[in-house]
Amino acid sequence: MTLPMTTLRSCITQTEASRLLFATDVLSQPASETMRKHDPLLHHQCSRSLPIACENDIVVLQGNLDEPYYDWLRSLNLSTEKVVAYNEKTASGPLSDVITTDPTPIQKLLSDQYDYHYLAFYLSDNDIACATSLGLPAFGCDEETTKRYFDKLSFKQECEALGIKTVEGHHHEIDASSPLNEEEMAELVHRLLANYGKVIVRGTDGSAGRSLYTIDNTNVQELYEQLLDNQDQKVLIEPFLNVVSSPNDQWIISSSGEIRHLGLSAQLFQGLKHAGNFYGNYYSSRVSDYISECSSKIVQAMAKGGYRGILGIDYIVCEEGIFPIENNARMNGSSFALELFSLLQGRIPEIACWKFYKAKCSVKDFNALKDSAAKFLFDGEKANSLFPFVTNLIPEKGEFIALLLAEDTYHIDYLQDSLSYIGIHRA
């Protein structure tokens, strides 16, 4: 069954005067301190909102605005003239704290002519307070409700209550003050190793492959120390299954409780770490129909439970079955690609699929990227093209997010190979 697609904007903005204020930093979600420690430049991810913004939206950046990239977007009649950049070299904390400390640049751009809605990546209580201080409604619900689904353990329990099969396993609370806590964890690992060659251990509030470990023996001392260092409080201990694919199914629940489907995409991985997504005709009807059936049950229960906002349910497809493994009860990395795809497909109907991944390049800035990849760069007309995201990281790390747009999967492969020939590789 193919579900009709919608856009997140159409579910949030209800009138012609409605506009969005994008405050989409990833550091608003749980375990952000650990994330910031691993990658001090994560705050640049705010810039993913620039291409999906429309006229008179407001985009708030915690880092700098890449002016040449922004000029390129505007030349394509994309983005908004209202951008606030706080120019932090590294993140001082969540963006909501930065805004609350200095709201003046945003207040100057707010207009009685428009009804703004505050859109966060993950709507924390701090975000709600920030939106309230600006006099704006925040799209979503209270954080306590969000955590019921965002937490991997409570989500697993919610699925089981709905009669949806999940991966077998155990959960364990990390308590360094207990002398037997490490031994108890080792015993749970041992039970699974009796039937499986490897075990996976997942922190219940980790994201994007963080707090994710494998182990094939009962000596858990090193792993236990990593969990303590990572400040994980609870973990899931499950068999490491041979995964064929990992679909991500995105939905949105409007403020009034209306449920709509955003899209089903295939996740790309580098080891255990999320490395991108692919959208197109990727799954058989057996897989997509089962996922649709499970997701519908989950999302309906979430709506009844008071959840409002965007969500992405991750599944694994393996020999043992198809299982939901986590609920990203927030925007997902691919949410930006889905939204831009819908926007550009309105201009170029031939665009039928996309793929995004972290790309490595040898150029020093966006202007150099634009010159070297001119043949492939999106120009507002061709269906098969490269659309860059998060170009702020090019001078910092020689990296950006490559979104490949194409009429079919063969052109996706052609584009990726062609970019590799000119020095733009998947990281």
N, C-alpha and C positions, 0 to 999 in steps of 0.2 A: 504494500500500500504506500503510495506517495502522498505525503501531507502537503497542503498548500503552504508556501513560505510567506512570511511576513517580515517586517523590519522592527527593530526595537524602537525606532523613533515613532512609528505609527501607533505603538502601544503606550507610549508615554505622553506624547503631545496630542491633545484632543481638539484644539482649535487652531485657526490660522495665526493667532497671536502667540501661540505656545512656542517656546524656545528652550534649548537645553544649555545648562552650564556644566561643562565637562570637567570634573575633578577626579580623573581616573588614574590615580596612582595605586600601584600594587601594594604599597606599604600600609594600606589601611586594614589589611586582613590579619588574622592571627599569625603568630610566629614571625612578625615582620622584623623584629630585632635580629633574629637568626638569618633571615633573608638579606638584611642590610649588611650583615657581617660578611656573608659570602660574596655579595656583589654590591659595592658602594655606589654603583651607577644605575641601580634599578629605577631610581626616580625619573630617569629619562623616558621610561615607558609611558609617561603621561602624554607624550607627543603622538601616540597612536590615534588620539582623538582628532588631530588636525585634519586628516583627509575626509573624515565622516561628518565633520561639522558643516552646518549650512549657514547662510547669511543671517547675521544677528544672533547666532549662538555665541556663547563665550567659552573659550578653551583656556584652562588654567594649567600652566606648566610649572613644575617645581624647578626644573633646570632651565637651560637657555632655549631660545627660539633659533633654529637653524634658518637664518634669513634667506639664503639662496633656495633652500628646499621650500620654504613658505612662498617665496615669489613664484616658484615653479607651480605649486598648487593653485595659486591665485590666477596664474596665466591659463589654467585649465578650467577656470570658473568653479574651483573647489574651495572648501574651507570658509573661514569667516574673517572679517576685518577686526573682530574683537578677540584679542589674544593677550593674556597676562602671563608674563614670564618672571618668576622669582629669582632666577639665575643662581641657584645653589649649585656649587661644584659637586658636593656630595650631599646626600639627604640628611637633614638635621632631624628628621622624624616624619610622621605621616603628613601629607599635604594639607589635611584639614587643620592641623596645628599651625602650619605656616600661614594659612589664610586667616585663621582666627587671630593670630598675632598682628597681622597687617592686612585688614580687609579693604583698605582704601582703594587700591587699584581696581578691584572688582566692583566696588560700590559705584565708582565713576562710570562704569560701563552698563550698569543696570538701568533699565528704562521702563517707565510706566506704560510705554507703548506695547511691551511684551510681557508675557507670563512665563517666567523662567522656572525650570525644574532642575534641581541639583542631581546630577548623575555621577555616582561614585563607582569605582571598580568593584569594591566590596563595601557595602554600606555599614559602617561601624557606628556605634553610639556617638563617637566623636564627630563623624560626618554629619549625623543628624543634628547635633548641637551646632555645628558650623553652618549648616543650611539654615537653621532657625535664626542664628545671629545675623544672617544675610537677609532674612525675611522671605526665604524661599521654601517651598515644599521639597522634601527629598524623596526620590523615587526608590521605593523599597519598603522594608518593615523594620521592626526593632531587632537589635543584634541577637538577643536571646533566642528569638524565633529562627533567625538565620543559622545560628550555631547548631540547632537541632539537626539540620541537614548538612551543614558544612563539615561537621565532625564525622570522621569516617566510621567510628564505632556506632554512634547513634543513628547514622544513616543506614548502616547495615542492619541494625535492629528494626528500623522503620520498614525496610524492604521485607524482612522476615515476617513482620506483622501483617504485611500485605500479601503474603504467600508467594513472594518472589524468591527464587533460589539464589543463594549467595555462595561464595567460596567458603568451604569449611575452614575452621581454625579457632584460634583463641584470642583473647585480649589480656593485656597485662598492664598494671599501673606501676610506673617507675617510682620507687621510693628508696632513695639512697640512704635514708636513716635506718632502714630495716636490714639487719645483717643477712637475712635469708632471701631478700628480694631478687638478687642476681641468680641464686640457685633455683628459685621458683620459675624464673624466666627460662633458665636452661632446661628445666624439666618439660616445659611446654614445647620448646624447640625439639627436644628429644622425642616426644610423642609423635610429632609430625615426620621427623626424619626416619622413623620406623617404617613409614610407608612411601615417603618421597625422598628423592635424592638431594633436594635443596629446599630451603625455607626462605620466605620473604618477610621482612619485618618493616611495618609502616607506621610512622608517627601519625596520630589521628587528626592532626591539624596541619600537616605539611602540604606544600603545593609544588607543582612542576618538578617532581622528582626529588625534592629535598626531603629529608627524614625518610629515606627509602634505602633498605639494605638487604643483602642476601647472605645466607650462611649455610654451610653444608656440614657442620660438625657441632658438637655440644659445648665447645669452648667459647662461651659468649662474652668473656671478659672484655675483649677489645671493643666489641659491638656495644656492650653495656656502657662503657666509658664514652663512646661516641654519642649514645643517646643522652647521657648526662650532660655532655658538652653542648649538645644541640637543644638542651632544655625541654626535651620531650617528656610529657607527663603520662601519656597513655600510648600504647602501641598495639597494633594488630599483628598476630603471628599466624601466617597462613602458608600453605604449600606453594612452592614456585611452580606454576603450571606452564606448559608449552603454549604460548599465546600466538595465535594466527594473526589476529588484528585487534586493534583497540579503538572502537568507535566512540565518538563524542556526540551526544544528542542534546541540542540546545533548545530551550523553551523560554517563554516569558509569561509572567502572570501580571496583568495590569493592576493598577491601583483599585479598580472595581472588582477584581477577581477573575477577569476574562483570561482564558488560557489560549496561547497561540504558539505554534511551532516555528522556530527560527531556522533550523537546518541540522542535518546529520553529516558529519565529516569523519574522515579517518585520521587518527593521530599518528604522527611520525615520532620515532624515538631514537636516541643515541644512547645505547646501553639502557639504563632505566630512566633516563631523563627525557622529558618531553622536548621535542625539537622542531615541532611544526604540525601542520594539518594539511590534508588534501580533501577537496570537495569536488564530487562528480558522481558518475554512475559507478560506485565502488562496491556496493554490497548486493548480495542476492536477496530475493524477496523473502526467503526464509529468515535471514539475519535481520533485515530491516523491519519486517513485520513483527518479529518477536520483540525487537528493541522498542518499536512504536507501542506495542501492547504494554510492556513493562513501564516505559516512561509515562504513558498516559495514566496508569494507576498511581505512580509516584507523584506526578505533578498535580493530579486531582486531590490527592491526600494533602499535599503541601498547601494548595489553595484553601482547602477546608481548615488547615491548621494555622492559617493566617500569614503564610509566606507571600510576599509580593516582590517582584523583581525578576532579573535574568538568572538563569541557571543552566549548567551543562553537566549532564550525567555521563560519566565515563564507564564504558563496558569493556570486558575482555571476551574475545571469541576464541575458544580452545576446544580440544577434543572432548573435554568433560562437559562442555555446555557453553552457554552465554550468560555472563554474570555482570550485574552492576557492581562497580567497586568503589566509586566515590561520587559525590555530588558537589560540584563546584558552584555553590549557591552564591553566585556573584557573576560579573562579566567574566568571560573566558578570553584567552589570547586570541582565539579565532573569532570572537564576537566582532572585532573590528574588521576582519576580512569579510565576514558574512554581510556586515552592514555596507561596506564599500562595494562589494560585489552586487548587492541589490541596487545600490545607487548608480553604478556604472552600467549595469545591464539595462537600465532604463534608457541610457544613451546609445549603447551598443548591444543590441539583443543577441548578437552572435556569441558573446561571452557566455560560456556554459559551465566552466569549471575553473578552479583555482588551487594553488598550492602555496603555502608560505613556510619559510624556514629561515633560520639565522644564517646570514651569509658573511663570509670573510672576503675582504678586498685589499688591494695594495694601494689604492688611491688615498689621498689625504683629506678630501672633503667632498661635499655633494656636487659642487661644480665639476670636479674632476671625474666623479662617477657619471654625471650627466654626459660628459664628453665621451668617455670611454664606452658607455653603454647606449649611446644615442640611437643606434639602429634598433634596439629592443625596448627602449623606454616608452612608457605609456604616453600617447600624444592626443588622446581624446577621440581618436578615430579607429585605430587598428585594434582588432579583437585579441591578438596574441602579443602580449607585452609584459614588461617588468614594471611593477609599481613598488617603489621603495617606501619603507616605514622606518621610523626611529633613526634618522640619519645623523642625529647628534653624536652617535657613538662612532661614526667614521673617524673623526680626528682623535678620539679618545682610545679606541680599541681596534680600529680597522674593521668594524662590524656594522651591519644594519640588518633589518628584516626585509627579505625579498618576498614580495607577493607576485606570483606568476599568474597572469590571467590568460585564458585560452579558450578556443572553441571546442577542443577535445583533448584527451589525455596525451595523444601523440605530440601535440604542440607543446604541452607542458614539459615533456621529456626533451624535446628539441630545444626549448628555451633554456632549460637548466644546463644541458650540454653546451650550448652556444655561450652561455655566460661563463662556464668553466674555462672555455678556450681563451676568454679575454681576462682571466684572472679573478673571476667572482665565483667562489666555491662555497658549497654548503659547509658551514662551520662544524 
